[in-house]
Amino acid sequence: MTPAARATAAARTAAVRATVVLLVAGLVATTAGCSTTERDRPLVAVTTNILGDVVSEVVGDAADVEVLMPAGADPHSFEVSAQEAARLRSADLVVENGLGLEEGVARHVEAAAADGVPVFTAGDAIDVLDWRTEDDSGPDPHFWTDPQRMAEVVTALHDALGEVGIDAPGADGYRAQLDALDDEVAAAFATVPADRRALVTNHHVFGYLADRYGFRVVGAVIPSGTTLASPSAADLRDLASAIEDAGVPTIFADLSQPARLAEVLADEVGVEVTITPLATESLTATGPASTYLGMTRSNAEAIADGLSASR
């Protein structure tokens, strides 16, 4: 081979090697793209869509927010894909409701925590109530039915974001909106007579609302803090008696649960009541309940109307 040919071959070899190095470097950059330094913005992974909406309002453009729970899903039973579980373990912060709510994803949050991912548990920021029946009790995870407790969560979330270096530019403004929402809900409920302030739902979901606004919880079709339980015939008889004694005109059933859970009262124990669907545990894809503020406002209006109606 002539000197010129050897030089050409050497140049080609060097070019190939350079191309391989660039390809490998690109591959490494792609597969390592889950780290904060490789992303344009930090990642906050949120388990439920209610908290996802709140977190999005608080962080604004300071972080990417990935919400695991789809609109209209049941927070007690929804599952995540393997890809979503991996995203949890690569997030800069995981935000969960806690208090036993996310029964289908708890193990994935625990795995992320074991990998060193900071986890913010909203339930740790509030004064927790218990749901109770004659035979059972447990921590009530549905704190979002009280806007003031949600404001406490936002305050604690602001601190948790700061600890991982994420700004929360919307925190103060959102807390102001929560204060205004609390006033709106109180005004809506002021129209409900004291003897009508009794709530029956498909399961125990309004404990915090009752505590905040002076209602009493008569009972639930499913006497539990989770939708994964089932009512017995004795449970239904006891609830029917409580409904008759309280003169409740309406049962409030969550949109993610079939109204059959409430209609069974009419079939099994002969209690005739109106069934009013509410978005209590999940935001909807569209409409008033597609945001936390809108969901709370529309639920308050529906409850006030339902309890004020004649039976």
Sequence and secondary structure as in RCSB ss.txt:
>XXXX:A:sequence
MTPAARATAAARTAAVRATVVLLVAGLVATTAGCSTTERDRPLVAVTTNILGDVVSEVVGDAADVEVLMPAGADP
HSFEVSAQEAARLRSADLVVENGLGLEEGVARHVEAAAADGVPVFTAGDAIDVLDWRTEDDSGPDPHFWTDPQRM
AEVVTALHDALGEVGIDAPGADGYRAQLDALDDEVAAAFATVPADRRALVTNHHVFGYLADRYGFRVVGAVIPSG
TTLASPSAADLRDLASAIEDAGVPTIFADLSQPARLAEVLADEVGVEVTITPLATESLTATGPASTYLGMTRSNA
EAIADGLSASR
>XXXX:A:secstr
  HHHHHHHHHHHHHHHHHHHHHHHHHHHHHTTTSGGGSSS EEEESSHHHHHHHHHHHGGGSEEEE S TT  T
TT    HHHHHHHHH SEEEE  TT  TTTHHHHHHHHHTT  EEEGGGGS   EEE SS EEE   GGGSHHHH
HHHHHHHHHHHHHTT   TTHHHHHHHHHHHHHHHHHHHTTS GGG EEEEEES  HHHHHHHT EEEEEEE SS
STTS   HHHHHHHHHHHHHHT  EEEEETTS THHHHHHHHHH    EEEEE  SS  SSSGGGSHHHHHHHHH
HHHHHHHHS  
